[in-house]
Amino acid sequence: METLVRWIVGLFVALAVGGVVTGWFLSGLRSYLNIARPSGRDVPNWLIGLSERLFFAVIIAFNISGAAVAMMVWIVLKIIPNWELQIKHGTANKPLTWSSILASLCSMLFALLGGLIIRGTVWYW
C-alpha cells in the first residue's frame, strides 16, 4: 500500500504540479521578456512536457543509471531545431530559445522530484 501511495503522489507531483508550475513559469518568463506566442500548428507544449515528465519520473523511480545525462540530452535535442532556425534564417530569437531551455529545466526538476518521491528517497511514509 505504501508503494502505491508513493506512485500516486510522485506522479501527481511530476505530472500535475510540474505541468502547472512549468506552464506558469514559461508564460511568466515570456511575458516578462515580451515574447509573442509562436504562431502556426505545432505539437502542444503541454503534451511534450507531460510525456517527458512521465518518462523521466519513471526512469528515476526505477533508479536507472544515466538518468541525469539522458535528461540533459533530451533538452539539447529539443533545442536543436530552434538553433537551426536561427542559423539558417538569421532570426535572432534567442529569448524564445532560452526561455524554452529554462522551462525544460523546470519540467525536468519536477520529473526528478516525482521520481524521487516514487523511489522513497524524498518523502517517507
C-alpha positions as CSV (number, residue, x, y, z in Angstrom):
1,M,0.0,0.0,0.0
2,E,2.9,2.3,0.8
3,T,4.3,1.8,-2.6
4,L,1.0,2.6,-4.3
5,V,0.7,5.9,-2.3
6,R,4.3,6.9,-3.3
7,W,3.5,6.2,-7.0
8,I,0.3,8.3,-6.9
9,V,1.9,11.2,-5.0
10,G,5.1,11.1,-7.2
11,L,3.2,11.0,-10.5
12,F,0.9,13.8,-9.2
13,V,3.8,16.0,-8.4
14,A,5.6,15.2,-11.6
15,L,2.7,15.5,-14.0
16,A,0.1,17.8,-12.4
17,V,2.1,20.1,-10.2
18,G,5.0,20.1,-12.7
19,G,2.7,20.9,-15.6
20,V,1.1,23.8,-13.8
21,V,4.3,25.3,-12.3
22,T,6.2,24.9,-15.6
23,G,3.4,26.4,-17.6
24,W,3.2,29.3,-15.2
25,F,6.9,29.8,-15.2
26,L,7.2,29.7,-19.0
27,S,4.3,32.1,-19.6
28,G,5.5,34.5,-16.9
29,L,9.1,34.5,-18.3
30,R,7.9,35.0,-21.9
31,S,5.6,37.8,-20.7
32,Y,8.5,39.5,-18.8
33,L,10.7,39.1,-21.9
34,N,7.8,40.3,-24.2
35,I,8.0,37.2,-26.4
36,A,4.9,36.7,-28.6
37,R,3.4,33.2,-28.6
38,P,4.7,31.3,-31.6
39,S,2.2,31.1,-34.4
40,G,1.2,28.1,-36.5
41,R,0.4,24.5,-35.7
42,D,2.9,22.6,-33.6
43,V,3.0,19.8,-31.1
44,P,1.4,21.4,-27.9
45,N,3.9,22.2,-25.2
46,W,1.7,20.6,-22.5
47,L,1.8,17.3,-24.4
48,I,5.6,17.3,-24.7
49,G,6.0,18.3,-21.1
50,L,3.6,15.7,-19.8
51,S,5.4,13.0,-21.9
52,E,8.9,14.0,-20.7
53,R,7.9,14.3,-17.1
54,L,6.2,10.9,-17.1
55,F,9.1,9.2,-18.9
56,F,11.8,10.7,-16.7
57,A,9.9,10.3,-13.4
58,V,9.6,6.5,-14.1
59,I,13.3,6.3,-15.2
60,I,14.3,8.0,-11.9
61,A,11.8,5.9,-9.9
62,F,13.5,2.7,-11.1
63,N,16.9,4.2,-10.4
64,I,18.2,3.6,-13.9
65,S,21.8,4.8,-14.3
66,G,22.4,7.7,-16.6
67,A,19.0,9.4,-16.0
68,A,20.6,12.8,-15.4
69,V,22.6,12.5,-18.6
70,A,19.5,11.4,-20.5
71,M,17.6,14.4,-19.2
72,M,20.2,16.9,-20.4
73,V,20.5,15.1,-23.8
74,W,16.7,15.4,-24.2
75,I,16.8,19.1,-23.5
76,V,19.5,19.5,-26.1
77,L,17.6,17.5,-28.7
78,K,14.5,19.7,-28.1
79,I,16.5,22.9,-28.6
80,I,18.4,21.9,-31.8
81,P,15.6,22.9,-34.2
82,N,15.5,26.4,-32.6
83,W,19.2,26.9,-33.1
84,E,19.0,25.6,-36.7
85,L,16.3,28.2,-37.5
86,Q,18.5,30.9,-36.1
87,I,21.5,29.8,-38.2
88,K,19.5,29.2,-41.4
89,H,17.3,32.3,-41.4
90,G,19.3,34.6,-39.2
91,T,16.3,35.1,-36.9
92,A,17.8,36.1,-33.6
93,N,15.1,34.9,-31.3
94,K,17.4,33.9,-28.5
95,P,15.0,34.9,-25.8
96,L,12.5,32.3,-27.1
97,T,15.2,29.6,-27.2
98,W,16.5,30.4,-23.7
99,S,13.0,30.6,-22.2
100,S,12.4,27.1,-23.7
101,I,15.6,25.8,-22.1
102,L,14.7,27.2,-18.7
103,A,11.2,25.8,-18.9
104,S,12.6,22.4,-19.8
105,L,14.9,22.5,-16.8
106,C,11.9,23.4,-14.6
107,S,10.0,20.5,-16.1
108,M,12.9,18.1,-15.5
109,L,13.1,19.3,-11.9
110,F,9.5,18.1,-11.3
111,A,10.3,14.8,-13.1
112,L,13.2,14.3,-10.8
113,L,11.2,15.2,-7.7
114,G,8.3,12.9,-8.7
115,G,10.7,10.1,-9.4
116,L,12.5,10.5,-6.1
117,I,9.1,10.5,-4.3
118,I,8.2,7.3,-6.0
119,R,11.5,5.7,-5.1
120,G,11.0,6.8,-1.5
121,T,14.1,8.9,-1.3
122,V,12.5,12.3,-0.7
123,W,9.2,11.6,1.0
124,Y,8.8,9.0,3.8
125,W,5.5,7.4,5.0
